[in-house]
Amino acid sequence: MSNPDMDKIFSKIDNRGKLDRSDLVELLQSNLPGQMEKLCRKAYDVKSAEVGKRVYFRGIIEFSNICSRDCYYCGIRKSNFHSKRFNMSDEEILTAATWAWENHYGSIVLQSGERNDSPFVDRITALCRKIKDLSHGELGITLSLGEQSPKTYRRWFDAGAHRYLLRIETSNSHLYKNIHPAESGMEQRIACLNHLRDAGYQVGTGVMIGLPGQSAGDLADDILFYEKQDIDMIGMGPYIVHNQTPMAQTAGEIDAGEQLNKALKMIAVTRLYLRNVNIAATTALQALDPLGREKGLLAGANIIMPNITDTKYRAAYQLYENKPCLDENSGICRSCLEKRIKKIDESIGYNQWGDSPHFYQRKLELPDQDDLLSRGDRTGLNKSKIDA
């Protein structure tokens, strides 16, 4: 079955025309037979042209589930008294980072619950420096540690981190208030994205897809938000219920297949609109479908974050339920992902940072680019580290 409106949009894509909001909404809400496959093919073609058919690994170390925030959807929120709290030692974190480096992962992600107390800030600063030292500067470092002060962001950047993921979860202010307590303001979140850019990071954000009350228009606005904020990398995934959260009481029945389709469409449309950003195929996709991450790659994603956390901690770090790979050690996970990626005829960018081409382009457009390039070991602009 053909849809004239969709045919016009696909023609616009083929001719590298600029999509508008109504085009994004049409693509995101279309459910006609065959159009999902066509949408993903178009997105994959753009991905191949803009960032290549190469997957970059970010070995994620989820080192603590201690959190100061109380987000209504999250399994490690501070008011979840059923959560068994943990905090990996520095030695355990550095062991995981060493494993990533020795197994040719180009980058790692340090992720935890949100804290901004001085001991935590000092600890991350020291860990970044030690990770750079142990890997002779070869491991790229992404941080996903929530809202911090501009001074803290700069300290961590100067210590060796060069990418930062701070998810907005939704750009709709009403939805944002529905899923966060009053003290967690959207304006502060956006301000932090600006502080990260000012500090020199590759800036990442993302949303939850399929939130109760969320429309295709809301998701289109999320994509426009990425553009407005000049985002370099995107980590977004489907909303999945955690039963020990307030949202579990009001979310109602959620269809896994529908959530997966929404997430894949969002990846594809974001790729079509933003073209040269990095987009992650998140683990949450695999929670809905055993082949979810592969489907994400085929819809336009180019980043995967294999879990390299010690398996004894993984069950306690569940932002949502039914998280996959809880009992697979880092070696098993690496082997499994290699086979999965090979099956879809893509390669893995081992020993490469895999920085966002959008970031590289954006930085070259700024003044004092010679100074920026001279600091490539920290900003990710070193061309030997980039496979654009």
C-alpha positions as a printed NumPy array, in Angstrom:
array([[  0.   ,   0.   ,   0.   ],
       [  1.41 ,   3.363,  -1.047],
       [  1.16 ,   6.645,   0.827],
       [  1.652,   9.719,  -1.423],
       [  2.857,  11.824,   1.504],
       [  5.472,   9.246,   2.451],
       [  6.569,   8.895,  -1.176],
       [  7.19 ,  12.668,  -1.299],
       [  9.228,  12.504,   1.906],
       [ 11.323,   9.604,   0.622],
       [ 11.919,  11.528,  -2.608],
       [ 13.043,  14.525,  -0.553],
       [ 15.458,  12.261,   1.346],
       [ 16.866,  10.853,  -1.891],
       [ 17.54 ,  14.39 ,  -3.106],
       [ 19.127,  15.439,   0.234],
       [ 16.307,  17.848,   0.893],
       [ 15.765,  19.282,   4.381],
       [ 12.962,  17.526,   6.254],
       [ 10.559,  19.677,   8.255],
       [  8.641,  18.869,  11.437],
       [  5.59 ,  17.575,   9.564],
       [  7.857,  15.179,   7.625],
       [  9.357,  13.885,  10.876],
       [  5.897,  13.326,  12.374],
       [  4.722,  11.499,   9.252],
       [  7.73 ,   9.189,   9.309],
       [  7.42 ,   8.496,  13.027],
       [  3.707,   7.66 ,  12.992],
       [  3.519,   5.687,   9.758],
       [  2.488,   2.056,  10.201],
       [  1.653,   1.014,   6.639],
       [  3.032,  -2.384,   5.539],
       [  6.498,  -2.164,   4.051],
       [  7.176,   1.417,   5.093],
       [  9.112,   0.488,   8.229],
       [ 11.513,  -1.57 ,   6.121],
       [ 11.854,   1.221,   3.559],
       [ 12.482,   3.791,   6.281],
       [ 15.247,   1.695,   7.832],
       [ 16.847,   1.078,   4.427],
       [ 16.924,   4.82 ,   3.726],
       [ 18.447,   5.474,   7.153],
       [ 21.037,   2.737,   6.649],
       [ 22.063,   4.251,   3.318],
       [ 22.587,   7.628,   5.009],
       [ 24.522,   5.987,   7.846],
       [ 26.765,   4.158,   5.356],
       [ 27.512,   7.382,   3.507],
       [ 28.013,   9.615,   6.549],
       [ 29.636,   7.449,   9.252],
       [ 30.349,   4.155,   7.496],
       [ 29.36 ,   0.539,   8.118],
       [ 31.519,   0.303,  11.194],
       [ 30.41 ,  -0.222,  14.792],
       [ 32.342,   1.41 ,  17.623],
       [ 32.425,  -0.201,  21.042],
       [ 32.121,   1.786,  24.251],
       [ 32.855,  -0.664,  27.06 ],
       [ 30.511,   0.479,  29.817],
       [ 31.483,   0.219,  33.492],
       [ 28.398,   0.736,  35.68 ],
       [ 30.418,   1.237,  38.812],
       [ 27.829,   2.39 ,  41.382],
       [ 24.046,   2.458,  41.789],
       [ 24.121,   5.013,  44.609],
       [ 22.035,   7.944,  43.386],
       [ 20.964,  11.296,  44.825],
       [ 18.009,  11.687,  42.466],
       [ 14.492,  10.268,  42.602],
       [ 13.327,  10.   ,  38.978],
       [  9.959,   8.26 ,  38.814],
       [ 10.942,   5.745,  36.096],
       [ 14.346,   4.603,  37.347],
       [ 15.132,   1.406,  39.223],
       [ 18.092,   2.921,  41.095],
       [ 16.226,   6.041,  42.277],
       [ 17.18 ,   6.965,  45.834],
       [ 13.756,   6.024,  47.226],
       [ 13.905,   2.465,  45.918],
       [ 14.721,   0.844,  49.252],
       [ 14.624,  -2.612,  47.639],
       [ 17.737,  -1.78 ,  45.626],
       [ 20.94 ,  -3.4  ,  46.887],
       [ 23.442,  -0.558,  46.713],
       [ 27.037,  -1.046,  45.596],
       [ 30.118,   0.998,  44.784],
       [ 32.959,  -0.684,  42.924],
       [ 36.458,  -0.059,  44.198],
       [ 38.961,   1.953,  42.168],
       [ 40.949,  -1.224,  41.631],
       [ 37.901,  -3.003,  40.167],
       [ 37.153,  -0.083,  37.852],
       [ 40.756,   0.101,  36.66 ],
       [ 40.812,  -3.667,  36.107],
       [ 37.774,  -3.363,  33.839],
       [ 39.355,  -0.436,  31.98 ],
       [ 42.572,  -2.418,  31.519],
       [ 40.566,  -5.324,  30.107],
       [ 38.912,  -2.978,  27.598],
       [ 42.273,  -1.568,  26.511],
       [ 43.941,  -4.99 ,  26.221],
       [ 40.978,  -6.253,  24.165],
       [ 41.24 ,  -3.328,  21.752],
       [ 38.11 ,  -1.431,  22.715],
       [ 38.682,   2.123,  21.606],
       [ 36.692,   3.662,  24.445],
       [ 35.005,   3.086,  27.768],
       [ 32.034,   4.681,  29.531],
       [ 32.026,   5.385,  33.249],
       [ 28.414,   5.447,  34.426],
       [ 26.802,   5.575,  37.852],
       [ 23.952,   7.065,  39.788],
       [ 24.093,  10.856,  40.078],
       [ 26.265,  12.375,  42.789],
       [ 28.06 ,  15.708,  42.944],
       [ 29.701,  15.649,  46.375],
       [ 33.397,  16.552,  46.598],
       [ 34.713,  13.008,  47.295],
       [ 32.866,  11.726,  44.213],
       [ 34.143,  14.56 ,  42.004],
       [ 37.716,  14.025,  43.209],
       [ 37.438,  10.29 ,  42.657],
       [ 36.319,  10.625,  39.036],
       [ 39.104,  13.124,  38.361],
       [ 41.694,  10.665,  39.671],
       [ 40.156,   7.714,  37.818],
       [ 40.223,   9.54 ,  34.48 ],
       [ 43.909,  10.316,  34.938],
       [ 44.73 ,   6.743,  35.932],
       [ 42.822,   5.303,  32.966],
       [ 44.724,   7.59 ,  30.602],
       [ 47.999,   6.533,  32.218],
       [ 47.344,   2.792,  32.136],
       [ 46.304,   2.922,  28.461],
       [ 49.09 ,   5.329,  27.434],
       [ 46.389,   7.78 ,  26.391],
       [ 44.819,   5.296,  23.986],
       [ 41.442,   4.69 ,  25.655],
       [ 38.78 ,   7.282,  24.951],
       [ 36.69 ,   8.138,  28.013],
       [ 32.989,   8.897,  27.991],
       [ 31.322,   9.95 ,  31.239],
       [ 27.64 ,   9.531,  32.065],
       [ 27.446,  10.949,  35.576],
       [ 24.579,  13.407,  35.507],
       [ 24.307,  17.069,  36.364],
       [ 27.472,  18.723,  37.656],
       [ 28.843,  22.239,  37.973],
       [ 30.727,  23.864,  35.074],
       [ 33.885,  23.663,  37.185],
       [ 33.475,  19.904,  37.662],
       [ 32.893,  19.313,  33.956],
       [ 36.101,  21.2  ,  33.175],
       [ 38.066,  19.281,  35.813],
       [ 37.006,  15.964,  34.333],
       [ 37.728,  17.139,  30.802],
       [ 41.194,  18.282,  31.818],
       [ 41.733,  14.893,  33.5  ],
       [ 41.161,  13.081,  30.188],
       [ 37.438,  12.584,  29.563],
       [ 36.321,  13.858,  26.169],
       [ 32.714,  12.681,  25.721],
       [ 29.759,  13.131,  28.043],
       [ 26.255,  11.632,  27.864],
       [ 23.506,  13.509,  29.714],
       [ 20.084,  12.298,  28.65 ],
       [ 17.211,  14.775,  28.651],
       [ 14.638,  11.868,  28.531],
       [ 12.074,  14.166,  26.849],
       [ 12.129,  17.705,  25.492],
       [  8.428,  18.14 ,  26.326],
       [  8.314,  20.151,  29.564],
       [  4.968,  18.655,  30.614],
       [  6.192,  15.08 ,  30.129],
       [  9.434,  15.98 ,  31.89 ],
       [  7.49 ,  17.092,  34.977],
       [  5.45 ,  13.872,  34.868],
       [  8.535,  11.671,  35.126],
       [ 10.683,  13.737,  37.525],
       [ 10.16 ,  15.21 ,  40.993],
       [  9.826,  18.985,  41.261],
       [ 13.44 ,  19.514,  42.314],
       [ 14.694,  18.019,  39.033],
       [ 14.189,  20.917,  36.648],
       [ 14.439,  20.67 ,  32.88 ],
       [ 16.093,  24.084,  32.603],
       [ 19.041,  22.924,  34.711],
       [ 19.445,  19.832,  32.539],
       [ 19.629,  21.95 ,  29.41 ],
       [ 22.04 ,  24.365,  31.09 ],
       [ 24.337,  21.414,  31.82 ],
       [ 24.358,  20.453,  28.133],
       [ 25.553,  23.965,  27.357],
       [ 28.218,  23.792,  30.078],
       [ 29.49 ,  20.53 ,  28.603],
       [ 29.813,  22.084,  25.166],
       [ 31.641,  25.069,  26.626],
       [ 34.076,  22.736,  28.407],
       [ 35.041,  21.084,  25.098],
       [ 33.234,  17.735,  25.286],
       [ 31.526,  15.838,  22.568],
       [ 28.013,  16.297,  23.916],
       [ 25.516,  13.453,  24.046],
       [ 21.896,  13.278,  25.087],
       [ 18.829,  11.178,  24.393],
       [ 15.228,  10.447,  25.235],
       [ 12.978,   7.623,  26.32 ],
       [ 10.738,   6.441,  23.515],
       [  7.188,   5.296,  24.163],
       [  6.563,   7.172,  27.402],
       [  2.93 ,   7.21 ,  28.554],
       [  1.237,  10.196,  26.908],
       [  4.046,  10.752,  24.391],
       [  3.039,  11.506,  20.786],
       [  4.821,  11.301,  17.437],
       [  4.931,  15.089,  17.568],
       [  6.774,  14.944,  20.884],
       [  9.375,  12.622,  19.382],
       [  9.741,  14.878,  16.341],
       [ 10.36 ,  17.77 ,  18.724],
       [ 13.006,  15.668,  20.479],
       [ 14.881,  15.343,  17.186],
       [ 14.579,  19.098,  16.613],
       [ 15.891,  19.585,  20.157],
       [ 18.991,  17.551,  19.251],
       [ 19.539,  19.865,  16.303],
       [ 18.965,  23.047,  18.301],
       [ 21.425,  21.908,  20.978],
       [ 23.995,  20.911,  18.339],
       [ 24.241,  17.416,  19.827],
       [ 27.12 ,  15.191,  18.708],
       [ 25.996,  11.781,  19.956],
       [ 22.663,  10.286,  20.895],
       [ 21.812,   7.483,  23.308],
       [ 18.068,   6.858,  23.336],
       [ 15.972,   3.797,  23.923],
       [ 12.504,   2.469,  24.615],
       [ 10.791,   3.093,  27.93 ],
       [ 10.713,  -0.19 ,  29.861],
       [  8.92 ,  -0.461,  33.181],
       [ 10.703,  -1.111,  36.456],
       [  8.139,  -2.426,  38.931],
       [  9.755,  -0.718,  41.938],
       [  9.051,   2.781,  40.614],
       [  6.066,   5.154,  40.799],
       [  5.62 ,   5.072,  37.022],
       [  5.011,   1.335,  37.124],
       [  1.738,   2.051,  38.924],
       [  0.417,   4.341,  36.177],
       [  2.095,   3.203,  32.951],
       [ -0.5  ,   0.555,  32.143],
       [  0.099,  -2.316,  29.739],
       [  3.018,  -1.7  ,  27.379],
       [  3.425,  -3.729,  24.205],
       [  7.061,  -4.778,  23.668],
       [  6.725,  -5.051,  19.881],
       [  5.2  ,  -1.598,  19.605],
       [  7.904,  -0.097,  21.839],
       [ 10.612,  -1.689,  19.7  ],
       [  9.099,  -0.361,  16.469],
       [  8.851,   3.146,  17.914],
       [ 12.487,   2.997,  19.   ],
       [ 13.706,   1.747,  15.622],
       [ 11.739,   4.437,  13.802],
       [ 13.204,   7.053,  16.106],
       [ 16.747,   5.843,  15.355],
       [ 16.049,   5.834,  11.62 ],
       [ 14.413,   9.266,  11.494],
       [ 17.125,  10.794,  13.672],
       [ 19.767,   9.4  ,  11.307],
       [ 17.917,  10.777,   8.284],
       [ 17.573,  14.216,   9.849],
       [ 20.937,  14.668,  11.599],
       [ 23.004,  12.439,   9.295],
       [ 26.539,  12.549,  10.785],
       [ 25.968,  12.182,  14.536],
       [ 26.824,   9.056,  16.51 ],
       [ 23.759,   7.026,  17.532],
       [ 23.835,   4.11 ,  19.987],
       [ 21.948,   0.848,  19.605],
       [ 21.154,   0.644,  23.313],
       [ 20.945,  -2.501,  25.403],
       [ 17.267,  -1.736,  26.086],
       [ 16.504,  -2.721,  22.466],
       [ 17.762,  -6.23 ,  23.245],
       [ 15.534,  -6.342,  26.329],
       [ 12.556,  -6.176,  23.929],
       [ 13.936,  -8.425,  21.181],
       [ 16.917, -10.833,  21.198],
       [ 18.043,  -9.172,  17.95 ],
       [ 17.179,  -5.665,  19.089],
       [ 20.671,  -4.208,  18.927],
       [ 21.284,  -5.598,  15.437],
       [ 17.994,  -4.109,  14.315],
       [ 19.111,  -0.807,  15.791],
       [ 22.315,  -0.914,  13.755],
       [ 20.346,  -1.712,  10.603],
       [ 18.075,   1.249,  11.348],
       [ 21.014,   3.675,  11.415],
       [ 22.844,   3.308,  14.751],
       [ 26.636,   2.939,  14.794],
       [ 27.597,   2.623,  18.49 ],
       [ 27.252,  -0.307,  20.904],
       [ 28.073,  -0.241,  24.603],
       [ 29.11 ,  -3.75 ,  25.718],
       [ 28.875,  -4.186,  29.474],
       [ 32.292,  -4.801,  31.032],
       [ 31.15 ,  -4.412,  34.659],
       [ 32.008,  -7.327,  36.93 ],
       [ 29.03 ,  -9.716,  36.735],
       [ 28.596,  -9.769,  40.513],
       [ 27.335,  -6.161,  40.358],
       [ 25.185,  -6.208,  37.25 ],
       [ 21.908,  -7.406,  38.737],
       [ 21.947,  -4.427,  41.105],
       [ 22.295,  -1.905,  38.265],
       [ 18.921,  -2.18 ,  36.561],
       [ 17.326,   1.088,  35.48 ],
       [ 14.583,  -1.062,  33.916],
       [ 13.591,  -4.704,  34.28 ],
       [ 14.672,  -7.692,  32.178],
       [ 18.03 ,  -6.14 ,  31.327],
       [ 19.944,  -8.637,  29.158],
       [ 23.488, -10.011,  29.558],
       [ 23.521,  -9.885,  33.363],
       [ 25.414, -13.173,  33.632],
       [ 27.735, -12.836,  30.629],
       [ 31.302, -11.865,  31.462],
       [ 33.163,  -9.341,  29.33 ],
       [ 34.854, -11.963,  27.159],
       [ 31.603, -13.788,  26.373],
       [ 29.912, -10.478,  25.592],
       [ 32.715,  -9.461,  23.21 ],
       [ 32.611, -12.761,  21.345],
       [ 28.822, -12.694,  21.107],
       [ 28.728,  -9.147,  19.735],
       [ 31.469,  -9.906,  17.208],
       [ 29.371, -12.737,  15.779],
       [ 26.185, -10.663,  15.762],
       [ 27.827,  -7.752,  13.975],
       [ 29.541,  -9.978,  11.436],
       [ 26.166, -11.509,  10.554],
       [ 24.829,  -8.136,   9.451],
       [ 27.953,  -7.49 ,   7.357],
       [ 29.438,  -4.719,   9.475],
       [ 32.882,  -4.394,  11.015],
       [ 34.047,  -3.285,  14.474],
       [ 36.29 ,  -0.271,  14.893],
       [ 38.768,  -1.804,  17.303],
       [ 41.49 ,   0.495,  18.672],
       [ 39.568,   3.542,  17.453],
       [ 37.745,   6.213,  19.394],
       [ 35.049,   6.453,  16.731],
       [ 34.364,  10.094,  17.478],
       [ 31.31 ,  11.839,  16.104],
       [ 31.942,  13.345,  12.652],
       [ 29.436,  16.026,  13.606],
       [ 31.658,  17.068,  16.509],
       [ 34.698,  17.15 ,  14.264],
       [ 32.853,  19.336,  11.765],
       [ 31.498,  21.62 ,  14.483],
       [ 34.888,  22.151,  16.081],
       [ 36.554,  23.021,  12.794],
       [ 33.974,  25.74 ,  12.276],
       [ 34.945,  27.471,  15.533],
       [ 37.675,  30.14 ,  15.927],
       [ 41.16 ,  29.111,  17.077],
       [ 40.956,  25.743,  15.393],
       [ 44.747,  25.341,  15.475],
       [ 44.586,  25.401,  19.258],
       [ 41.734,  22.897,  19.235],
       [ 43.614,  20.523,  16.963],
       [ 46.719,  20.74 ,  19.13 ],
       [ 44.582,  19.426,  21.994],
       [ 43.282,  16.512,  19.949],
       [ 44.322,  13.915,  22.527],
       [ 41.637,  15.325,  24.837],
       [ 38.979,  16.586,  22.45 ],
       [ 38.954,  13.597,  20.133],
       [ 40.044,  15.705,  17.159],
       [ 43.219,  13.724,  16.6  ],
       [ 42.66 ,  12.454,  13.062],
       [ 44.526,   9.233,  13.785],
       [ 41.743,   8.44 ,  16.248],
       [ 38.854,   9.295,  13.916],
       [ 37.32 ,   7.088,  11.269],
       [ 34.88 ,   9.506,   9.726]])
